[in-house]
Amino acid sequence: MLNPFPSLLIYGFFAPTLLRVAAACVLLYIVAIQFRRKEELAKTNFPIIGTVGAVVWVKIIVEAAIAVALFFGYYTQIAAVLGSIVALKQLIFAHTYSAWVPVSRGTSALLLLILLSLLLTGAGAFAFDLPL
């Protein structure tokens, strides 16, 4: 089948850039919600470790660093691996610890797929990574 817009194919290098920015926006949204709920999250009682006061700040800082790295394209593949771990964790613990997972399971699944796609395709345009 013929492509209806063949002239748009020259912009295919920007597709990973759009995915990268979308994943960064979702992660920044998660960080913003967790930052607003940090007192509530700090009171959560986990089965083995108990309450987790400082873990909330570590989680917020790590997820914010991943989002900033994805947004600016700095070590995108490493950020994609770390972000995939975050998205997979959110998929697994969505029902058990719903306060820690502010997005739906579908959003977490799409975030995981976007980050795995970035892992395979690279950073795209306007990135500080080394080319593949």
Secondary structure, DSSP 8 states (H G I E B T S, - for coil): ---S-GGGGGGGGGHHHHHHHHHHHHHHHHHHHHHHTHHHHHT-EETTTEE-HHHHHHHHHHHHHHHHHHHHTSSHHHHHHHHHHHHHHHHHTTTTTTTT--S-HHHHHHHHHHHHHHHHH---SS--S---
